[in-house]
């Protein structure tokens, strides 16, 4: 069975609603809505090769949608922060 990909591109409104930045929570770092779990924590786990299920075990309040929102947030930042390099 092949991999089916959805539309790639900027994060959706639903994903954006799951990521918040509040100066009173985690010093304004991006967090998963309703938690104090920073987006960087989720990304670090994924970068270390941890599965979604392992993240769920470590952080029971995190949803699959929140994990995907964290990745979409990072992708948006990468698109914005690192424009294409011309030769």
PyMOL Python script that loads the backbone (N, CA, C, O; Angstrom):
from pymol import cmd

cmd.read_pdbstr("""\
ATOM      1  N   UNK A   1       0.846  -1.175   0.000  1.00  0.00           N
ATOM      2  CA  UNK A   1       0.000   0.000   0.000  1.00  0.00           C
ATOM      3  C   UNK A   1       0.890   1.236   0.000  1.00  0.00           C
ATOM      4  O   UNK A   1       1.819   1.333   0.802  1.00  0.00           O
ATOM      5  N   UNK A   2       0.613   2.181  -0.893  1.00  0.00           N
ATOM      6  CA  UNK A   2       1.432   3.379  -1.017  1.00  0.00           C
ATOM      7  C   UNK A   2       1.045   4.450  -0.021  1.00  0.00           C
ATOM      8  O   UNK A   2      -0.018   4.399   0.598  1.00  0.00           O
ATOM      9  N   UNK A   3       1.910   5.399   0.115  1.00  0.00           N
ATOM     10  CA  UNK A   3       1.698   6.533   1.011  1.00  0.00           C
ATOM     11  C   UNK A   3       0.812   7.557   0.321  1.00  0.00           C
ATOM     12  O   UNK A   3       1.081   7.952  -0.814  1.00  0.00           O
ATOM     13  N   UNK A   4      -0.234   7.985   0.995  1.00  0.00           N
ATOM     14  CA  UNK A   4      -1.116   9.008   0.457  1.00  0.00           C
ATOM     15  C   UNK A   4      -0.867  10.297   1.218  1.00  0.00           C
ATOM     16  O   UNK A   4      -1.017  10.341   2.440  1.00  0.00           O
ATOM     17  N   UNK A   5      -0.491  11.332   0.510  1.00  0.00           N
ATOM     18  CA  UNK A   5      -0.203  12.613   1.138  1.00  0.00           C
ATOM     19  C   UNK A   5      -1.353  13.570   0.914  1.00  0.00           C
ATOM     20  O   UNK A   5      -1.966  13.593  -0.153  1.00  0.00           O
ATOM     21  N   UNK A   6      -1.636  14.355   1.931  1.00  0.00           N
ATOM     22  CA  UNK A   6      -2.616  15.423   1.790  1.00  0.00           C
ATOM     23  C   UNK A   6      -1.971  16.600   1.094  1.00  0.00           C
ATOM     24  O   UNK A   6      -0.846  16.504   0.603  1.00  0.00           O
ATOM     25  N   UNK A   7      -2.671  17.692   1.054  1.00  0.00           N
ATOM     26  CA  UNK A   7      -2.146  18.900   0.457  1.00  0.00           C
ATOM     27  C   UNK A   7      -0.993  19.427   1.300  1.00  0.00           C
ATOM     28  O   UNK A   7      -1.121  19.580   2.515  1.00  0.00           O
ATOM     29  N   UNK A   8       0.110  19.698   0.663  1.00  0.00           N
ATOM     30  CA  UNK A   8       1.270  20.236   1.364  1.00  0.00           C
ATOM     31  C   UNK A   8       1.236  21.753   1.262  1.00  0.00           C
ATOM     32  O   UNK A   8       0.723  22.307   0.290  1.00  0.00           O
ATOM     33  N   UNK A   9       1.771  22.401   2.244  1.00  0.00           N
ATOM     34  CA  UNK A   9       1.815  23.856   2.211  1.00  0.00           C
ATOM     35  C   UNK A   9       1.664  24.433   3.595  1.00  0.00           C
ATOM     36  O   UNK A   9       1.899  23.746   4.590  1.00  0.00           O
ATOM     37  N   UNK A  10       1.272  25.689   3.669  1.00  0.00           N
ATOM     38  CA  UNK A  10       1.146  26.355   4.966  1.00  0.00           C
ATOM     39  C   UNK A  10       0.189  25.613   5.890  1.00  0.00           C
ATOM     40  O   UNK A  10      -0.708  24.899   5.442  1.00  0.00           O
ATOM     41  N   UNK A  11       0.399  25.795   7.178  1.00  0.00           N
ATOM     42  CA  UNK A  11      -0.464  25.127   8.145  1.00  0.00           C
ATOM     43  C   UNK A  11      -1.897  25.602   8.009  1.00  0.00           C
ATOM     44  O   UNK A  11      -2.158  26.746   7.639  1.00  0.00           O
ATOM     45  N   UNK A  12      -2.817  24.707   8.313  1.00  0.00           N
ATOM     46  CA  UNK A  12      -4.237  25.027   8.214  1.00  0.00           C
ATOM     47  C   UNK A  12      -4.665  25.881   9.411  1.00  0.00           C
ATOM     48  O   UNK A  12      -3.938  25.993  10.398  1.00  0.00           O
ATOM     49  N   UNK A  13      -5.833  26.468   9.309  1.00  0.00           N
ATOM     50  CA  UNK A  13      -6.374  27.249  10.423  1.00  0.00           C
ATOM     51  C   UNK A  13      -6.574  26.355  11.643  1.00  0.00           C
ATOM     52  O   UNK A  13      -6.334  26.780  12.773  1.00  0.00           O
ATOM     53  N   UNK A  14      -7.013  25.117  11.416  1.00  0.00           N
ATOM     54  CA  UNK A  14      -7.222  24.182  12.530  1.00  0.00           C
ATOM     55  C   UNK A  14      -5.891  23.886  13.223  1.00  0.00           C
ATOM     56  O   UNK A  14      -5.840  23.812  14.451  1.00  0.00           O
ATOM     57  N   UNK A  15      -4.818  23.717  12.452  1.00  0.00           N
ATOM     58  CA  UNK A  15      -3.503  23.475  13.043  1.00  0.00           C
ATOM     59  C   UNK A  15      -3.017  24.720  13.774  1.00  0.00           C
ATOM     60  O   UNK A  15      -2.483  24.623  14.879  1.00  0.00           O
ATOM     61  N   UNK A  16      -3.198  25.879  13.170  1.00  0.00           N
ATOM     62  CA  UNK A  16      -2.750  27.128  13.799  1.00  0.00           C
ATOM     63  C   UNK A  16      -3.451  27.350  15.134  1.00  0.00           C
ATOM     64  O   UNK A  16      -2.864  27.911  16.058  1.00  0.00           O
ATOM     65  N   UNK A  17      -4.688  26.919  15.237  1.00  0.00           N
ATOM     66  CA  UNK A  17      -5.438  27.093  16.486  1.00  0.00           C
ATOM     67  C   UNK A  17      -4.875  26.227  17.617  1.00  0.00           C
ATOM     68  O   UNK A  17      -5.133  26.497  18.790  1.00  0.00           O
ATOM     69  N   UNK A  18      -4.112  25.195  17.271  1.00  0.00           N
ATOM     70  CA  UNK A  18      -3.546  24.310  18.289  1.00  0.00           C
ATOM     71  C   UNK A  18      -2.207  24.803  18.836  1.00  0.00           C
ATOM     72  O   UNK A  18      -1.711  24.268  19.828  1.00  0.00           O
ATOM     73  N   UNK A  19      -1.627  25.804  18.208  1.00  0.00           N
ATOM     74  CA  UNK A  19      -0.332  26.341  18.632  1.00  0.00           C
ATOM     75  C   UNK A  19      -0.558  27.745  19.186  1.00  0.00           C
ATOM     76  O   UNK A  19      -1.164  28.588  18.524  1.00  0.00           O
ATOM     77  N   UNK A  20      -0.073  27.993  20.393  1.00  0.00           N
ATOM     78  CA  UNK A  20      -0.239  29.312  21.007  1.00  0.00           C
ATOM     79  C   UNK A  20       1.095  29.842  21.515  1.00  0.00           C
ATOM     80  O   UNK A  20       2.000  29.084  21.863  1.00  0.00           O
ATOM     81  N   UNK A  21       1.185  31.167  21.546  1.00  0.00           N
ATOM     82  CA  UNK A  21       2.336  31.852  22.142  1.00  0.00           C
ATOM     83  C   UNK A  21       1.779  32.863  23.114  1.00  0.00           C
ATOM     84  O   UNK A  21       1.100  33.812  22.723  1.00  0.00           O
ATOM     85  N   UNK A  22       2.069  32.657  24.371  1.00  0.00           N
ATOM     86  CA  UNK A  22       1.575  33.530  25.441  1.00  0.00           C
ATOM     87  C   UNK A  22       2.769  33.890  26.309  1.00  0.00           C
ATOM     88  O   UNK A  22       3.449  32.997  26.814  1.00  0.00           O
ATOM     89  N   UNK A  23       3.043  35.182  26.496  1.00  0.00           N
ATOM     90  CA  UNK A  23       4.216  35.566  27.283  1.00  0.00           C
ATOM     91  C   UNK A  23       4.168  35.053  28.722  1.00  0.00           C
ATOM     92  O   UNK A  23       5.198  35.013  29.395  1.00  0.00           O
ATOM     93  N   UNK A  24       2.990  34.661  29.201  1.00  0.00           N
ATOM     94  CA  UNK A  24       2.856  34.149  30.562  1.00  0.00           C
ATOM     95  C   UNK A  24       2.998  32.632  30.652  1.00  0.00           C
ATOM     96  O   UNK A  24       2.953  32.068  31.746  1.00  0.00           O
ATOM     97  N   UNK A  25       3.165  31.981  29.527  1.00  0.00           N
ATOM     98  CA  UNK A  25       3.314  30.514  29.507  1.00  0.00           C
ATOM     99  C   UNK A  25       4.620  30.173  28.815  1.00  0.00           C
ATOM    100  O   UNK A  25       4.823  30.532  27.655  1.00  0.00           O
ATOM    101  N   UNK A  26       5.495  29.492  29.509  1.00  0.00           N
ATOM    102  CA  UNK A  26       6.786  29.034  28.957  1.00  0.00           C
ATOM    103  C   UNK A  26       7.554  30.172  28.292  1.00  0.00           C
ATOM    104  O   UNK A  26       8.155  29.992  27.232  1.00  0.00           O
ATOM    105  N   UNK A  27       7.530  31.347  28.925  1.00  0.00           N
ATOM    106  CA  UNK A  27       8.295  32.511  28.457  1.00  0.00           C
ATOM    107  C   UNK A  27       7.957  32.897  27.028  1.00  0.00           C
ATOM    108  O   UNK A  27       8.804  33.432  26.312  1.00  0.00           O
ATOM    109  N   UNK A  28       6.722  32.628  26.605  1.00  0.00           N
ATOM    110  CA  UNK A  28       6.302  33.019  25.269  1.00  0.00           C
ATOM    111  C   UNK A  28       6.674  32.054  24.166  1.00  0.00           C
ATOM    112  O   UNK A  28       6.417  32.326  22.994  1.00  0.00           O
ATOM    113  N   UNK A  29       7.278  30.926  24.522  1.00  0.00           N
ATOM    114  CA  UNK A  29       7.597  29.926  23.509  1.00  0.00           C
ATOM    115  C   UNK A  29       6.306  29.322  22.969  1.00  0.00           C
ATOM    116  O   UNK A  29       5.302  29.284  23.681  1.00  0.00           O
ATOM    117  N   UNK A  30       6.314  28.857  21.747  1.00  0.00           N
ATOM    118  CA  UNK A  30       5.142  28.220  21.154  1.00  0.00           C
ATOM    119  C   UNK A  30       4.846  26.926  21.909  1.00  0.00           C
ATOM    120  O   UNK A  30       5.728  26.094  22.121  1.00  0.00           O
ATOM    121  N   UNK A  31       3.575  26.779  22.310  1.00  0.00           N
ATOM    122  CA  UNK A  31       3.149  25.586  23.042  1.00  0.00           C
ATOM    123  C   UNK A  31       1.902  24.996  22.395  1.00  0.00           C
ATOM    124  O   UNK A  31       1.241  25.638  21.579  1.00  0.00           O
ATOM    125  N   UNK A  32       1.600  23.769  22.775  1.00  0.00           N
ATOM    126  CA  UNK A  32       0.367  23.123  22.361  1.00  0.00           C
ATOM    127  C   UNK A  32      -0.757  23.719  23.215  1.00  0.00           C
ATOM    128  O   UNK A  32      -0.655  23.743  24.441  1.00  0.00           O
ATOM    129  N   UNK A  33      -1.821  24.199  22.576  1.00  0.00           N
ATOM    130  CA  UNK A  33      -2.944  24.834  23.278  1.00  0.00           C
ATOM    131  C   UNK A  33      -3.429  23.964  24.439  1.00  0.00           C
ATOM    132  O   UNK A  33      -3.613  22.755  24.298  1.00  0.00           O
ATOM    133  N   UNK A  34      -3.629  24.608  25.583  1.00  0.00           N
ATOM    134  CA  UNK A  34      -4.145  23.917  26.760  1.00  0.00           C
ATOM    135  C   UNK A  34      -3.102  23.157  27.549  1.00  0.00           C
ATOM    136  O   UNK A  34      -3.431  22.469  28.515  1.00  0.00           O
ATOM    137  N   UNK A  35      -1.830  23.276  27.144  1.00  0.00           N
ATOM    138  CA  UNK A  35      -0.746  22.582  27.845  1.00  0.00           C
ATOM    139  C   UNK A  35       0.417  23.547  28.042  1.00  0.00           C
ATOM    140  O   UNK A  35       0.386  24.689  27.584  1.00  0.00           O
ATOM    141  N   UNK A  36       1.420  23.069  28.720  1.00  0.00           N
ATOM    142  CA  UNK A  36       2.692  23.792  28.812  1.00  0.00           C
ATOM    143  C   UNK A  36       3.769  23.006  28.054  1.00  0.00           C
ATOM    144  O   UNK A  36       4.961  23.118  28.342  1.00  0.00           O
ATOM    145  N   UNK A  37       3.328  22.227  27.102  1.00  0.00           N
ATOM    146  CA  UNK A  37       4.252  21.429  26.294  1.00  0.00           C
ATOM    147  C   UNK A  37       4.667  22.269  25.090  1.00  0.00           C
ATOM    148  O   UNK A  37       3.845  22.626  24.246  1.00  0.00           O
ATOM    149  N   UNK A  38       5.953  22.574  25.032  1.00  0.00           N
ATOM    150  CA  UNK A  38       6.463  23.421  23.961  1.00  0.00           C
ATOM    151  C   UNK A  38       6.560  22.642  22.651  1.00  0.00           C
ATOM    152  O   UNK A  38       6.834  21.442  22.636  1.00  0.00           O
ATOM    153  N   UNK A  39       6.328  23.352  21.567  1.00  0.00           N
ATOM    154  CA  UNK A  39       6.449  22.764  20.236  1.00  0.00           C
ATOM    155  C   UNK A  39       7.834  22.157  20.066  1.00  0.00           C
ATOM    156  O   UNK A  39       7.973  21.093  19.463  1.00  0.00           O
ATOM    157  N   UNK A  40       8.853  22.818  20.589  1.00  0.00           N
ATOM    158  CA  UNK A  40      10.218  22.294  20.451  1.00  0.00           C
ATOM    159  C   UNK A  40      10.383  20.933  21.113  1.00  0.00           C
ATOM    160  O   UNK A  40      11.177  20.114  20.650  1.00  0.00           O
ATOM    161  N   UNK A  41       9.653  20.684  22.180  1.00  0.00           N
ATOM    162  CA  UNK A  41       9.727  19.384  22.848  1.00  0.00           C
ATOM    163  C   UNK A  41       9.201  18.298  21.911  1.00  0.00           C
ATOM    164  O   UNK A  41       9.809  17.237  21.773  1.00  0.00           O
ATOM    165  N   UNK A  42       8.074  18.573  21.274  1.00  0.00           N
ATOM    166  CA  UNK A  42       7.503  17.606  20.328  1.00  0.00           C
ATOM    167  C   UNK A  42       8.469  17.382  19.165  1.00  0.00           C
ATOM    168  O   UNK A  42       8.714  16.241  18.770  1.00  0.00           O
ATOM    169  N   UNK A  43       9.011  18.456  18.623  1.00  0.00           N
ATOM    170  CA  UNK A  43       9.937  18.341  17.497  1.00  0.00           C
ATOM    171  C   UNK A  43      11.207  17.601  17.893  1.00  0.00           C
ATOM    172  O   UNK A  43      11.722  16.800  17.113  1.00  0.00           O
ATOM    173  N   UNK A  44      11.718  17.856  19.095  1.00  0.00           N
ATOM    174  CA  UNK A  44      12.907  17.146  19.566  1.00  0.00           C
ATOM    175  C   UNK A  44      12.647  15.643  19.657  1.00  0.00           C
ATOM    176  O   UNK A  44      13.505  14.841  19.287  1.00  0.00           O
ATOM    177  N   UNK A  45      11.479  15.264  20.141  1.00  0.00           N
ATOM    178  CA  UNK A  45      11.136  13.840  20.219  1.00  0.00           C
ATOM    179  C   UNK A  45      11.082  13.212  18.831  1.00  0.00           C
ATOM    180  O   UNK A  45      11.608  12.122  18.608  1.00  0.00           O
ATOM    181  N   UNK A  46      10.442  13.911  17.906  1.00  0.00           N
ATOM    182  CA  UNK A  46      10.364  13.382  16.542  1.00  0.00           C
ATOM    183  C   UNK A  46      11.749  13.293  15.913  1.00  0.00           C
ATOM    184  O   UNK A  46      12.064  12.310  15.242  1.00  0.00           O
ATOM    185  N   UNK A  47      12.577  14.311  16.125  1.00  0.00           N
ATOM    186  CA  UNK A  47      13.937  14.315  15.573  1.00  0.00           C
ATOM    187  C   UNK A  47      14.780  13.176  16.154  1.00  0.00           C
ATOM    188  O   UNK A  47      15.685  12.662  15.497  1.00  0.00           O
ATOM    189  N   UNK A  48      14.470  12.791  17.392  1.00  0.00           N
ATOM    190  CA  UNK A  48      15.199  11.691  18.036  1.00  0.00           C
ATOM    191  C   UNK A  48      14.691  10.322  17.581  1.00  0.00           C
ATOM    192  O   UNK A  48      15.216   9.284  17.982  1.00  0.00           O
ATOM    193  N   UNK A  49      13.655  10.343  16.733  1.00  0.00           N
ATOM    194  CA  UNK A  49      13.147   9.081  16.200  1.00  0.00           C
ATOM    195  C   UNK A  49      12.022   8.463  17.008  1.00  0.00           C
ATOM    196  O   UNK A  49      11.632   7.322  16.760  1.00  0.00           O
ATOM    197  N   UNK A  50      11.499   9.205  17.972  1.00  0.00           N
ATOM    198  CA  UNK A  50      10.403   8.675  18.774  1.00  0.00           C
ATOM    199  C   UNK A  50       9.128   8.652  17.942  1.00  0.00           C
ATOM    200  O   UNK A  50       8.892   9.535  17.117  1.00  0.00           O
ATOM    201  N   UNK A  51       8.317   7.637  18.171  1.00  0.00           N
ATOM    202  CA  UNK A  51       7.056   7.510  17.453  1.00  0.00           C
ATOM    203  C   UNK A  51       5.990   8.394  18.096  1.00  0.00           C
ATOM    204  O   UNK A  51       6.156   8.874  19.217  1.00  0.00           O
ATOM    205  N   UNK A  52       4.895   8.599  17.367  1.00  0.00           N
ATOM    206  CA  UNK A  52       3.775   9.336  17.937  1.00  0.00           C
ATOM    207  C   UNK A  52       3.287   8.630  19.205  1.00  0.00           C
ATOM    208  O   UNK A  52       2.963   9.289  20.194  1.00  0.00           O
ATOM    209  N   UNK A  53       3.234   7.312  19.182  1.00  0.00           N
ATOM    210  CA  UNK A  53       2.771   6.570  20.357  1.00  0.00           C
ATOM    211  C   UNK A  53       3.674   6.807  21.565  1.00  0.00           C
ATOM    212  O   UNK A  53       3.185   6.901  22.691  1.00  0.00           O
ATOM    213  N   UNK A  54       4.968   6.904  21.348  1.00  0.00           N
ATOM    214  CA  UNK A  54       5.880   7.194  22.454  1.00  0.00           C
ATOM    215  C   UNK A  54       5.640   8.596  23.005  1.00  0.00           C
ATOM    216  O   UNK A  54       5.728   8.815  24.213  1.00  0.00           O
ATOM    217  N   UNK A  55       5.339   9.536  22.127  1.00  0.00           N
ATOM    218  CA  UNK A  55       5.032  10.894  22.576  1.00  0.00           C
ATOM    219  C   UNK A  55       3.740  10.886  23.377  1.00  0.00           C
ATOM    220  O   UNK A  55       3.649  11.545  24.412  1.00  0.00           O
ATOM    221  N   UNK A  56       2.729  10.140  22.903  1.00  0.00           N
ATOM    222  CA  UNK A  56       1.462  10.038  23.638  1.00  0.00           C
ATOM    223  C   UNK A  56       1.680   9.468  25.035  1.00  0.00           C
ATOM    224  O   UNK A  56       1.056   9.917  25.996  1.00  0.00           O
ATOM    225  N   UNK A  57       2.564   8.483  25.147  1.00  0.00           N
ATOM    226  CA  UNK A  57       2.853   7.888  26.457  1.00  0.00           C
ATOM    227  C   UNK A  57       3.512   8.897  27.387  1.00  0.00           C
ATOM    228  O   UNK A  57       3.195   8.956  28.575  1.00  0.00           O
ATOM    229  N   UNK A  58       4.428   9.689  26.843  1.00  0.00           N
ATOM    230  CA  UNK A  58       5.145  10.668  27.659  1.00  0.00           C
ATOM    231  C   UNK A  58       4.277  11.886  27.981  1.00  0.00           C
ATOM    232  O   UNK A  58       4.406  12.480  29.052  1.00  0.00           O
ATOM    233  N   UNK A  59       3.400  12.252  27.056  1.00  0.00           N
ATOM    234  CA  UNK A  59       2.563  13.449  27.195  1.00  0.00           C
ATOM    235  C   UNK A  59       1.120  13.091  26.827  1.00  0.00           C
ATOM    236  O   UNK A  59       0.688  13.332  25.700  1.00  0.00           O
ATOM    237  N   UNK A  60       0.381  12.522  27.770  1.00  0.00           N
ATOM    238  CA  UNK A  60      -0.971  12.027  27.468  1.00  0.00           C
ATOM    239  C   UNK A  60      -1.952  13.090  26.971  1.00  0.00           C
ATOM    240  O   UNK A  60      -2.964  12.750  26.359  1.00  0.00           O
ATOM    241  N   UNK A  61      -1.674  14.358  27.221  1.00  0.00           N
ATOM    242  CA  UNK A  61      -2.604  15.407  26.773  1.00  0.00           C
ATOM    243  C   UNK A  61      -2.364  15.819  25.315  1.00  0.00           C
ATOM    244  O   UNK A  61      -3.139  16.594  24.756  1.00  0.00           O
ATOM    245  N   UNK A  62      -1.313  15.312  24.712  1.00  0.00           N
ATOM    246  CA  UNK A  62      -1.003  15.648  23.324  1.00  0.00           C
ATOM    247  C   UNK A  62      -1.792  14.728  22.390  1.00  0.00           C
ATOM    248  O   UNK A  62      -1.886  13.520  22.610  1.00  0.00           O
ATOM    249  N   UNK A  63      -2.348  15.327  21.354  1.00  0.00           N
ATOM    250  CA  UNK A  63      -3.105  14.567  20.364  1.00  0.00           C
ATOM    251  C   UNK A  63      -2.299  14.417  19.079  1.00  0.00           C
ATOM    252  O   UNK A  63      -1.299  15.105  18.876  1.00  0.00           O
ATOM    253  N   UNK A  64      -2.739  13.528  18.234  1.00  0.00           N
ATOM    254  CA  UNK A  64      -2.108  13.345  16.927  1.00  0.00           C
ATOM    255  C   UNK A  64      -2.174  14.663  16.143  1.00  0.00           C
ATOM    256  O   UNK A  64      -1.209  15.052  15.484  1.00  0.00           O
ATOM    257  N   UNK A  65      -3.311  15.334  16.222  1.00  0.00           N
ATOM    258  CA  UNK A  65      -3.469  16.607  15.521  1.00  0.00           C
ATOM    259  C   UNK A  65      -2.476  17.650  16.033  1.00  0.00           C
ATOM    260  O   UNK A  65      -1.955  18.452  15.258  1.00  0.00           O
ATOM    261  N   UNK A  66      -2.216  17.636  17.349  1.00  0.00           N
ATOM    262  CA  UNK A  66      -1.255  18.578  17.928  1.00  0.00           C
ATOM    263  C   UNK A  66       0.161  18.301  17.432  1.00  0.00           C
ATOM    264  O   UNK A  66       0.922  19.229  17.159  1.00  0.00           O
ATOM    265  N   UNK A  67       0.507  17.030  17.317  1.00  0.00           N
ATOM    266  CA  UNK A  67       1.833  16.669  16.788  1.00  0.00           C
ATOM    267  C   UNK A  67       1.963  17.169  15.357  1.00  0.00           C
ATOM    268  O   UNK A  67       2.978  17.761  14.992  1.00  0.00           O
ATOM    269  N   UNK A  68       0.948  16.936  14.558  1.00  0.00           N
ATOM    270  CA  UNK A  68       0.984  17.388  13.169  1.00  0.00           C
ATOM    271  C   UNK A  68       1.013  18.912  13.087  1.00  0.00           C
ATOM    272  O   UNK A  68       1.666  19.474  12.207  1.00  0.00           O
ATOM    273  N   UNK A  69       0.311  19.582  13.995  1.00  0.00           N
ATOM    274  CA  UNK A  69       0.335  21.041  14.029  1.00  0.00           C
ATOM    275  C   UNK A  69       1.733  21.550  14.375  1.00  0.00           C
ATOM    276  O   UNK A  69       2.183  22.548  13.814  1.00  0.00           O
ATOM    277  N   UNK A  70       2.420  20.874  15.294  1.00  0.00           N
ATOM    278  CA  UNK A  70       3.782  21.274  15.661  1.00  0.00           C
ATOM    279  C   UNK A  70       4.722  21.167  14.466  1.00  0.00           C
ATOM    280  O   UNK A  70       5.561  22.040  14.248  1.00  0.00           O
ATOM    281  N   UNK A  71       4.579  20.103  13.700  1.00  0.00           N
ATOM    282  CA  UNK A  71       5.421  19.926  12.514  1.00  0.00           C
ATOM    283  C   UNK A  71       5.075  20.980  11.461  1.00  0.00           C
ATOM    284  O   UNK A  71       5.970  21.546  10.834  1.00  0.00           O
ATOM    285  N   UNK A  72       3.789  21.243  11.267  1.00  0.00           N
ATOM    286  CA  UNK A  72       3.372  22.260  10.299  1.00  0.00           C
ATOM    287  C   UNK A  72       3.884  23.643  10.712  1.00  0.00           C
ATOM    288  O   UNK A  72       4.302  24.434   9.866  1.00  0.00           O
ATOM    289  N   UNK A  73       3.849  23.927  12.015  1.00  0.00           N
ATOM    290  CA  UNK A  73       4.355  25.197  12.540  1.00  0.00           C
ATOM    291  C   UNK A  73       5.850  25.329  12.215  1.00  0.00           C
ATOM    292  O   UNK A  73       6.301  26.384  11.768  1.00  0.00           O
ATOM    293  N   UNK A  74       6.599  24.273  12.437  1.00  0.00           N
ATOM    294  CA  UNK A  74       8.037  24.293  12.148  1.00  0.00           C
ATOM    295  C   UNK A  74       8.284  24.472  10.654  1.00  0.00           C
ATOM    296  O   UNK A  74       9.190  25.205  10.258  1.00  0.00           O
ATOM    297  N   UNK A  75       7.489  23.811   9.831  1.00  0.00           N
ATOM    298  CA  UNK A  75       7.644  23.946   8.382  1.00  0.00           C
ATOM    299  C   UNK A  75       7.364  25.378   7.947  1.00  0.00           C
ATOM    300  O   UNK A  75       8.074  25.925   7.103  1.00  0.00           O
ATOM    301  N   UNK A  76       6.325  25.987   8.524  1.00  0.00           N
ATOM    302  CA  UNK A  76       6.033  27.385   8.198  1.00  0.00           C
ATOM    303  C   UNK A  76       7.192  28.295   8.592  1.00  0.00           C
ATOM    304  O   UNK A  76       7.557  29.201   7.843  1.00  0.00           O
ATOM    305  N   UNK A  77       7.770  28.055   9.766  1.00  0.00           N
ATOM    306  CA  UNK A  77       8.910  28.867  10.189  1.00  0.00           C
ATOM    307  C   UNK A  77      10.093  28.682   9.247  1.00  0.00           C
ATOM    308  O   UNK A  77      10.771  29.650   8.902  1.00  0.00           O
ATOM    309  N   UNK A  78      10.340  27.459   8.837  1.00  0.00           N
ATOM    310  CA  UNK A  78      11.452  27.194   7.925  1.00  0.00           C
ATOM    311  C   UNK A  78      11.227  27.885   6.584  1.00  0.00           C
ATOM    312  O   UNK A  78      12.165  28.414   5.988  1.00  0.00           O
ATOM    313  N   UNK A  79       9.993  27.880   6.118  1.00  0.00           N
ATOM    314  CA  UNK A  79       9.684  28.565   4.855  1.00  0.00           C
ATOM    315  C   UNK A  79       9.900  30.068   4.984  1.00  0.00           C
ATOM    316  O   UNK A  79      10.424  30.707   4.071  1.00  0.00           O
ATOM    317  N   UNK A  80       9.498  30.626   6.115  1.00  0.00           N
ATOM    318  CA  UNK A  80       9.612  32.067   6.321  1.00  0.00           C
ATOM    319  C   UNK A  80      11.022  32.520   6.630  1.00  0.00           C
ATOM    320  O   UNK A  80      11.444  33.587   6.186  1.00  0.00           O
ATOM    321  N   UNK A  81      11.747  31.726   7.381  1.00  0.00           N
ATOM    322  CA  UNK A  81      13.065  32.138   7.873  1.00  0.00           C
ATOM    323  C   UNK A  81      14.182  31.909   6.866  1.00  0.00           C
ATOM    324  O   UNK A  81      15.195  32.607   6.892  1.00  0.00           O
ATOM    325  N   UNK A  82      14.004  30.940   5.983  1.00  0.00           N
ATOM    326  CA  UNK A  82      15.092  30.570   5.087  1.00  0.00           C
ATOM    327  C   UNK A  82      14.638  30.643   3.636  1.00  0.00           C
ATOM    328  O   UNK A  82      14.272  29.627   3.045  1.00  0.00           O
ATOM    329  N   UNK A  83      14.660  31.843   3.061  1.00  0.00           N
ATOM    330  CA  UNK A  83      14.246  31.963   1.657  1.00  0.00           C
ATOM    331  C   UNK A  83      15.201  31.182   0.750  1.00  0.00           C
ATOM    332  O   UNK A  83      16.329  30.862   1.123  1.00  0.00           O
ATOM    333  N   UNK A  84      14.719  30.897  -0.422  1.00  0.00           N
ATOM    334  CA  UNK A  84      15.539  30.157  -1.400  1.00  0.00           C
ATOM    335  C   UNK A  84      16.834  30.913  -1.664  1.00  0.00           C
ATOM    336  O   UNK A  84      16.862  32.143  -1.688  1.00  0.00           O
ATOM    337  N   UNK A  85      17.887  30.161  -1.858  1.00  0.00           N
ATOM    338  CA  UNK A  85      19.201  30.734  -2.158  1.00  0.00           C
ATOM    339  C   UNK A  85      19.368  30.758  -3.675  1.00  0.00           C
ATOM    340  O   UNK A  85      19.165  29.740  -4.337  1.00  0.00           O
ATOM    341  N   UNK A  86      19.731  31.894  -4.219  1.00  0.00           N
ATOM    342  CA  UNK A  86      19.957  31.961  -5.668  1.00  0.00           C
ATOM    343  C   UNK A  86      21.438  31.789  -5.947  1.00  0.00           C
ATOM    344  O   UNK A  86      22.291  32.148  -5.135  1.00  0.00           O
ATOM    345  N   UNK A  87      21.717  31.242  -7.092  1.00  0.00           N
ATOM    346  CA  UNK A  87      23.100  30.958  -7.473  1.00  0.00           C
ATOM    347  C   UNK A  87      23.818  32.192  -7.947  1.00  0.00           C
ATOM    348  O   UNK A  87      24.993  32.124  -8.305  1.00  0.00           O
TER     349      UNK A  87
END
""", "prot")
cmd.dss("prot")
cmd.show_as("cartoon", "prot")
cmd.util.cbc("prot")
cmd.orient("prot")
